[in-house]
Amino acid sequence: MSAPRADGKDGPQRCALTDLPVRPDTPCVAVCSTTFDEVCRGCGRTVAEVANWVSMNAEQKEVVWQRILAQGYPRRNT
């Protein structure tokens, strides 16, 4: 769960330049495992998304973020 916004508005803080939500640099939680399929059990990204993350633009990354958050990722071992 994210911290409340300083401006009192609902939802994630948004970038002034792109109007996309401000997110961490990567969804990686250092729980990397693709043992049984092509999806990381820690962050929820596919092997291709992990490999191409650094070359994706902000909009492409946001599409991935939206999908993995809807699926309950990123996950940490507890």
N, CA, C and O atoms as a printed pandas DataFrame, in Angstrom:
     atom_number atom_name residue_name chain_id  residue_number  x_coord  y_coord  z_coord
0              1         N          MET        A               1    0.846   -1.173    0.000
1              2        CA          MET        A               1    0.000    0.000    0.000
2              3         C          MET        A               1    0.889    1.233    0.000
3              4         O          MET        A               1    1.902    1.272    0.698
4              5         N          SER        A               2    0.517    2.228   -0.773
5              6        CA          SER        A               2    1.337    3.425   -0.868
6              7         C          SER        A               2    0.953    4.445    0.188
7              8         O          SER        A               2   -0.144    4.411    0.745
8              9         N          ALA        A               3    1.874    5.343    0.448
9             10        CA          ALA        A               3    1.641    6.398    1.431
10            11         C          ALA        A               3    0.639    7.403    0.882
11            12         O          ALA        A               3    0.531    7.558   -0.335
12            13         N          PRO        A               4   -0.096    8.088    1.754
13            14        CA          PRO        A               4   -1.042    9.103    1.281
14            15         C          PRO        A               4   -0.306   10.200    0.519
15            16         O          PRO        A               4    0.841   10.524    0.829
16            17         N          ARG        A               5   -0.965   10.756   -0.462
17            18        CA          ARG        A               5   -0.366   11.826   -1.241
18            19         C          ARG        A               5   -0.341   13.111   -0.437
19            20         O          ARG        A               5   -1.259   13.400    0.330
20            21         N          ALA        A               6    0.719   13.874   -0.622
21            22        CA          ALA        A               6    0.882   15.139    0.093
22            23         C          ALA        A               6   -0.152   16.174   -0.340
23            24         O          ALA        A               6   -0.494   17.075    0.426
24            25         N          ASP        A               7   -0.656   16.041   -1.589
25            26        CA          ASP        A               7   -1.620   17.019   -2.085
26            27         C          ASP        A               7   -3.061   16.670   -1.735
27            28         O          ASP        A               7   -3.981   17.400   -2.103
28            29         N          GLY        A               8   -3.268   15.549   -1.020
29            30        CA          GLY        A               8   -4.594   15.158   -0.561
30            31         C          GLY        A               8   -5.461   14.495   -1.620
31            32         O          GLY        A               8   -6.603   14.140   -1.327
32            33         N          LYS        A               9   -4.963   14.315   -2.844
33            34        CA          LYS        A               9   -5.743   13.683   -3.907
34            35         C          LYS        A               9   -5.647   12.173   -3.802
35            36         O          LYS        A               9   -4.736   11.638   -3.170
36            37         N          ASP        A              10   -6.604   11.487   -4.435
37            38        CA          ASP        A              10   -6.601   10.029   -4.460
38            39         C          ASP        A              10   -5.731    9.507   -5.593
39            40         O          ASP        A              10   -5.453   10.221   -6.556
40            41         N          GLY        A              11   -5.306    8.258   -5.469
41            42        CA          GLY        A              11   -4.538    7.605   -6.520
42            43         C          GLY        A              11   -3.058    7.889   -6.401
43            44         O          GLY        A              11   -2.623    8.675   -5.560
44            45         N          PRO        A              12   -2.283    7.229   -7.266
45            46        CA          PRO        A              12   -0.832    7.418   -7.215
46            47         C          PRO        A              12   -0.434    8.807   -7.691
47            48         O          PRO        A              12   -1.118    9.418   -8.511
48            49         N          GLN        A              13    0.682    9.293   -7.164
49            50        CA          GLN        A              13    1.226   10.583   -7.612
50            51         C          GLN        A              13    1.531   10.474   -9.099
51            52         O          GLN        A              13    1.941    9.413   -9.569
52            53         N          ARG        A              14    1.334   11.561   -9.847
53            54        CA          ARG        A              14    1.530   11.533  -11.286
54            55         C          ARG        A              14    2.682   12.447  -11.697
55            56         O          ARG        A              14    2.908   13.493  -11.089
56            57         N          CYS        A              15    3.401   12.038  -12.731
57            58        CA          CYS        A              15    4.506   12.816  -13.275
58            59         C          CYS        A              15    3.946   14.028  -14.014
59            60         O          CYS        A              15    3.007   13.899  -14.799
60            61         N          ALA        A              16    4.513   15.190  -13.768
61            62        CA          ALA        A              16    4.049   16.416  -14.411
62            63         C          ALA        A              16    4.314   16.404  -15.921
63            64         O          ALA        A              16    3.570   17.027  -16.678
64            65         N          LEU        A              17    5.348   15.715  -16.361
65            66        CA          LEU        A              17    5.689   15.705  -17.784
66            67         C          LEU        A              17    4.878   14.700  -18.591
67            68         O          LEU        A              17    4.453   15.011  -19.704
68            69         N          THR        A              18    4.656   13.509  -18.060
69            70        CA          THR        A              18    3.987   12.452  -18.821
70            71         C          THR        A              18    2.574   12.177  -18.348
71            72         O          THR        A              18    1.814   11.520  -19.059
72            73         N          ASP        A              19    2.199   12.654  -17.179
73            74        CA          ASP        A              19    0.916   12.378  -16.527
74            75         C          ASP        A              19    0.752   10.891  -16.209
75            76         O          ASP        A              19   -0.364   10.432  -15.967
76            77         N          LEU        A              20    1.853   10.137  -16.206
77            78        CA          LEU        A              20    1.816    8.734  -15.802
78            79         C          LEU        A              20    2.071    8.654  -14.307
79            80         O          LEU        A              20    2.721    9.538  -13.749
80            81         N          PRO        A              21    1.577    7.617  -13.646
81            82        CA          PRO        A              21    1.861    7.470  -12.214
82            83         C          PRO        A              21    3.358    7.377  -11.958
83            84         O          PRO        A              21    4.097    6.795  -12.752
84            85         N          VAL        A              22    3.797    7.952  -10.850
85            86        CA          VAL        A              22    5.197    7.849  -10.444
86            87         C          VAL        A              22    5.378    6.473   -9.821
87            88         O          VAL        A              22    4.679    6.116   -8.873
88            89         N          ARG        A              23    6.299    5.720  -10.347
89            90        CA          ARG        A              23    6.533    4.344   -9.893
90            91         C          ARG        A              23    8.019    4.165   -9.583
91            92         O          ARG        A              23    8.847    4.976   -9.997
92            93         N          PRO        A              24    8.354    3.093   -8.848
93            94        CA          PRO        A              24    9.772    2.765   -8.680
94            95         C          PRO        A              24   10.400    2.480  -10.050
95            96         O          PRO        A              24    9.686    2.242  -11.025
96            97         N          ASP        A              25   11.728    2.505  -10.119
97            98        CA          ASP        A              25   12.424    2.262  -11.388
98            99         C          ASP        A              25   12.084    0.906  -11.992
99           100         O          ASP        A              25   12.067    0.755  -13.214
100          101         N          THR        A              26   11.818   -0.068  -11.153
101          102        CA          THR        A              26   11.531   -1.426  -11.613
102          103         C          THR        A              26   10.610   -2.121  -10.616
103          104         O          THR        A              26   10.645   -1.808   -9.426
104          105         N          PRO        A              27    9.792   -3.056  -11.079
105          106        CA          PRO        A              27    8.967   -3.817  -10.150
106          107         C          PRO        A              27    9.732   -4.961   -9.466
107          108         O          PRO        A              27    9.157   -5.679   -8.648
108          109         N          CYS        A              28   11.002   -5.135   -9.788
109          110        CA          CYS        A              28   11.796   -6.223   -9.224
110          111         C          CYS        A              28   11.817   -6.151   -7.699
111          112         O          CYS        A              28   12.022   -5.086   -7.118
112          113         N          VAL        A              29   11.600   -7.304   -7.061
113          114        CA          VAL        A              29   11.652   -7.400   -5.596
114          115         C          VAL        A              29   12.732   -8.385   -5.162
115          116         O          VAL        A              29   12.746   -8.830   -4.015
116          117         N          ALA        A              30   13.638   -8.725   -6.082
117          118        CA          ALA        A              30   14.764   -9.630   -5.817
118          119         C          ALA        A              30   14.300  -11.006   -5.351
119          120         O          ALA        A              30   14.974  -11.656   -4.553
120          121         N          VAL        A              31   13.153  -11.444   -5.850
121          122        CA          VAL        A              31   12.651  -12.798   -5.629
122          123         C          VAL        A              31   12.453  -13.375   -7.027
123          124         O          VAL        A              31   11.325  -13.593   -7.469
124          125         N          CYS        A              32   13.560  -13.615   -7.707
125          126        CA          CYS        A              32   13.529  -13.989   -9.120
126          127         C          CYS        A              32   13.389  -15.491   -9.295
127          128         O          CYS        A              32   14.221  -16.261   -8.816
128          129         N          SER        A              33   12.343  -15.898   -9.978
129          130        CA          SER        A              33   12.146  -17.315  -10.265
130          131         C          SER        A              33   11.189  -17.464  -11.430
131          132         O          SER        A              33   10.052  -16.994  -11.383
132          133         N          THR        A              34   11.660  -18.122  -12.472
133          134        CA          THR        A              34   10.807  -18.475  -13.603
134          135         C          THR        A              34   10.890  -19.980  -13.830
135          136         O          THR        A              34   10.871  -20.445  -14.969
136          137         N          THR        A              35   10.979  -20.728  -12.753
137          138        CA          THR        A              35   11.194  -22.171  -12.817
138          139         C          THR        A              35   10.123  -22.909  -13.600
139          140         O          THR        A              35   10.449  -23.802  -14.383
140          141         N          PHE        A              36    8.850  -22.563  -13.414
141          142        CA          PHE        A              36    7.773  -23.360  -13.990
142          143         C          PHE        A              36    7.124  -22.735  -15.219
143          144         O          PHE        A              36    6.372  -23.413  -15.919
144          145         N          ASP        A              37    7.390  -21.480  -15.498
145          146        CA          ASP        A              37    6.829  -20.830  -16.677
146          147         C          ASP        A              37    7.663  -19.613  -17.034
147          148         O          ASP        A              37    8.766  -19.448  -16.513
148          149         N          GLU        A              38    7.171  -18.780  -17.890
149          150        CA          GLU        A              38    7.913  -17.613  -18.369
150          151         C          GLU        A              38    7.622  -16.352  -17.568
151          152         O          GLU        A              38    7.983  -15.256  -17.998
152          153         N          VAL        A              39    6.973  -16.484  -16.406
153          154        CA          VAL        A              39    6.610  -15.329  -15.587
154          155         C          VAL        A              39    7.366  -15.384  -14.270
155          156         O          VAL        A              39    7.364  -16.410  -13.591
156          157         N          CYS        A              40    8.011  -14.284  -13.910
157          158        CA          CYS        A              40    8.738  -14.219  -12.647
158          159         C          CYS        A              40    7.748  -14.284  -11.489
159          160         O          CYS        A              40    6.756  -13.555  -11.469
160          161         N          ARG        A              41    8.020  -15.150  -10.537
161          162        CA          ARG        A              41    7.126  -15.312   -9.388
162          163         C          ARG        A              41    7.247  -14.170   -8.388
163          164         O          ARG        A              41    6.418  -14.057   -7.485
164          165         N          GLY        A              42    8.258  -13.326   -8.530
165          166        CA          GLY        A              42    8.424  -12.177   -7.646
166          167         C          GLY        A              42    7.748  -10.924   -8.166
167          168         O          GLY        A              42    6.955  -10.297   -7.463
168          169         N          CYS        A              43    8.067  -10.559   -9.413
169          170        CA          CYS        A              43    7.555   -9.288   -9.950
170          171         C          CYS        A              43    6.396   -9.450  -10.919
171          172         O          CYS        A              43    5.668   -8.488  -11.164
172          173         N          GLY        A              44    6.204  -10.634  -11.473
173          174        CA          GLY        A              44    5.090  -10.859  -12.389
174          175         C          GLY        A              44    5.375  -10.544  -13.839
175          176         O          GLY        A              44    4.505  -10.709  -14.694
176          177         N          ARG        A              45    6.600  -10.085  -14.130
177          178        CA          ARG        A              45    6.931   -9.792  -15.523
178          179         C          ARG        A              45    7.341  -11.061  -16.259
179          180         O          ARG        A              45    7.822  -12.019  -15.653
180          181         N          THR        A              46    7.144  -11.052  -17.575
181          182        CA          THR        A              46    7.616  -12.163  -18.388
182          183         C          THR        A              46    9.135  -12.062  -18.529
183          184         O          THR        A              46    9.728  -11.022  -18.242
184          185         N          VAL        A              47    9.751  -13.147  -18.972
185          186        CA          VAL        A              47   11.192  -13.149  -19.196
186          187         C          VAL        A              47   11.559  -12.053  -20.197
187          188         O          VAL        A              47   12.559  -11.360  -20.009
188          189         N          ALA        A              48   10.769  -11.888  -21.249
189          190        CA          ALA        A              48   11.035  -10.857  -22.259
190          191         C          ALA        A              48   10.906   -9.459  -21.656
191          192         O          ALA        A              48   11.709   -8.581  -21.972
192          193         N          GLU        A              49    9.916   -9.237  -20.797
193          194        CA          GLU        A              49    9.752   -7.923  -20.167
194          195         C          GLU        A              49   10.924   -7.595  -19.256
195          196         O          GLU        A              49   11.388   -6.455  -19.223
196          197         N          VAL        A              50   11.400   -8.578  -18.523
197          198        CA          VAL        A              50   12.571   -8.367  -17.658
198          199         C          VAL        A              50   13.779   -8.012  -18.521
199          200         O          VAL        A              50   14.501   -7.061  -18.222
200          201         N          ALA        A              51   13.997   -8.774  -19.588
201          202        CA          ALA        A              51   15.162   -8.559  -20.451
202          203         C          ALA        A              51   15.115   -7.210  -21.162
203          204         O          ALA        A              51   16.158   -6.596  -21.386
204          205         N          ASN        A              52   13.930   -6.744  -21.516
205          206        CA          ASN        A              52   13.793   -5.508  -22.287
206          207         C          ASN        A              52   13.442   -4.288  -21.450
207          208         O          ASN        A              52   13.279   -3.199  -22.000
208          209         N          TRP        A              53   13.320   -4.440  -20.127
209          210        CA          TRP        A              53   12.853   -3.351  -19.261
210          211         C          TRP        A              53   13.637   -2.056  -19.460
211          212         O          TRP        A              53   13.044   -0.982  -19.556
212          213         N          VAL        A              54   14.952   -2.149  -19.523
213          214        CA          VAL        A              54   15.771   -0.931  -19.612
214          215         C          VAL        A              54   15.592   -0.197  -20.932
215          216         O          VAL        A              54   15.882    0.998  -21.005
216          217         N          SER        A              55   15.123   -0.871  -21.976
217          218        CA          SER        A              55   14.923   -0.208  -23.261
218          219         C          SER        A              55   13.469    0.198  -23.496
219          220         O          SER        A              55   13.164    0.820  -24.513
220          221         N          MET        A              56   12.572   -0.140  -22.576
221          222        CA          MET        A              56   11.158    0.248  -22.723
222          223         C          MET        A              56   10.982    1.724  -22.396
223          224         O          MET        A              56   11.689    2.272  -21.550
224          225         N          ASN        A              57   10.031    2.363  -23.076
225          226        CA          ASN        A              57    9.721    3.749  -22.736
226          227         C          ASN        A              57    8.710    3.772  -21.583
227          228         O          ASN        A              57    8.222    2.721  -21.166
228          229         N          ALA        A              58    8.403    4.941  -21.081
229          230        CA          ALA        A              58    7.539    5.072  -19.906
230          231         C          ALA        A              58    6.154    4.483  -20.135
231          232         O          ALA        A              58    5.588    3.865  -19.233
232          233         N          GLU        A              59    5.605    4.667  -21.322
233          234        CA          GLU        A              59    4.264    4.143  -21.609
234          235         C          GLU        A              59    4.265    2.614  -21.644
235          236         O          GLU        A              59    3.338    1.983  -21.136
236          237         N          GLN        A              60    5.292    2.020  -22.237
237          238        CA          GLN        A              60    5.398    0.562  -22.276
238          239         C          GLN        A              60    5.529   -0.012  -20.863
239          240         O          GLN        A              60    4.901   -1.016  -20.528
240          241         N          LYS        A              61    6.359    0.647  -20.039
241          242        CA          LYS        A              61    6.518    0.196  -18.652
242          243         C          LYS        A              61    5.208    0.318  -17.893
243          244         O          LYS        A              61    4.883   -0.550  -17.083
244          245         N          GLU        A              62    4.457    1.370  -18.136
245          246        CA          GLU        A              62    3.183    1.564  -17.436
246          247         C          GLU        A              62    2.185    0.475  -17.785
247          248         O          GLU        A              62    1.425    0.041  -16.919
248          249         N          VAL        A              63    2.170    0.025  -19.029
249          250        CA          VAL        A              63    1.292   -1.086  -19.430
250          251         C          VAL        A              63    1.631   -2.332  -18.606
251          252         O          VAL        A              63    0.737   -3.021  -18.113
252          253         N          VAL        A              64    2.917   -2.609  -18.463
253          254        CA          VAL        A              64    3.353   -3.759  -17.668
254          255         C          VAL        A              64    2.966   -3.556  -16.208
255          256         O          VAL        A              64    2.426   -4.465  -15.578
256          257         N          TRP        A              65    3.242   -2.352  -15.657
257          258        CA          TRP        A              65    2.882   -2.065  -14.263
258          259         C          TRP        A              65    1.394   -2.294  -14.016
259          260         O          TRP        A              65    1.020   -2.912  -13.019
260          261         N          GLN        A              66    0.546   -1.803  -14.911
261          262        CA          GLN        A              66   -0.899   -1.957  -14.729
262          263         C          GLN        A              66   -1.293   -3.431  -14.677
263          264         O          GLN        A              66   -2.093   -3.835  -13.833
264          265         N          ARG        A              67   -0.724   -4.239  -15.587
265          266        CA          ARG        A              67   -1.046   -5.667  -15.614
266          267         C          ARG        A              67   -0.576   -6.385  -14.347
267          268         O          ARG        A              67   -1.333   -7.139  -13.736
268          269         N          ILE        A              68    0.680   -6.144  -13.960
269          270        CA          ILE        A              68    1.196   -6.894  -12.807
270          271         C          ILE        A              68    0.512   -6.462  -11.509
271          272         O          ILE        A              68    0.278   -7.295  -10.633
272          273         N          LEU        A              69    0.194   -5.189  -11.373
273          274        CA          LEU        A              69   -0.530   -4.748  -10.172
274          275         C          LEU        A              69   -1.916   -5.373  -10.116
275          276         O          LEU        A              69   -2.368   -5.774   -9.043
276          277         N          ALA        A              70   -2.600   -5.462  -11.258
277          278        CA          ALA        A              70   -3.928   -6.086  -11.309
278          279         C          ALA        A              70   -3.860   -7.571  -10.955
279          280         O          ALA        A              70   -4.829   -8.136  -10.448
280          281         N          GLN        A              71   -2.724   -8.196  -11.221
281          282        CA          GLN        A              71   -2.537   -9.617  -10.933
282          283         C          GLN        A              71   -1.979   -9.868   -9.530
283          284         O          GLN        A              71   -1.725  -11.016   -9.165
284          285         N          GLY        A              72   -1.788   -8.817   -8.749
285          286        CA          GLY        A              72   -1.316   -8.995   -7.381
286          287         C          GLY        A              72    0.187   -8.987   -7.203
287          288         O          GLY        A              72    0.685   -9.377   -6.147
288          289         N          TYR        A              73    0.905   -8.560   -8.196
289          290        CA          TYR        A              73    2.358   -8.429   -8.110
290          291         C          TYR        A              73    2.692   -6.976   -7.860
291          292         O          TYR        A              73    1.814   -6.123   -7.989
292          293         N          PRO        A              74    3.926   -6.660   -7.507
293          294        CA          PRO        A              74    5.018   -7.546   -7.123
294          295         C          PRO        A              74    4.762   -8.204   -5.764
295          296         O          PRO        A              74    4.078   -7.650   -4.904
296          297         N          ARG        A              75    5.329   -9.395   -5.601
297          298        CA          ARG        A              75    5.164  -10.175   -4.368
298          299         C          ARG        A              75    6.517  -10.372   -3.708
299          300         O          ARG        A              75    7.535  -10.552   -4.377
300          301         N          ARG        A              76    6.509  -10.334   -2.404
301          302        CA          ARG        A              76    7.719  -10.635   -1.626
302          303         C          ARG        A              76    7.471  -11.901   -0.828
303          304         O          ARG        A              76    6.351  -12.158   -0.388
304          305         N          ASN        A              77    8.520  -12.691   -0.642
305          306        CA          ASN        A              77    8.403  -13.867    0.226
306          307         C          ASN        A              77    8.244  -13.382    1.664
307          308         O          ASN        A              77    9.009  -12.538    2.130
308          309         N          THR        A              78    7.267  -13.908    2.349
309          310        CA          THR        A              78    7.064  -13.525    3.746
310          311         C          THR        A              78    7.002  -14.738    4.638
311          312         O          THR        A              78    6.836  -14.606    5.850
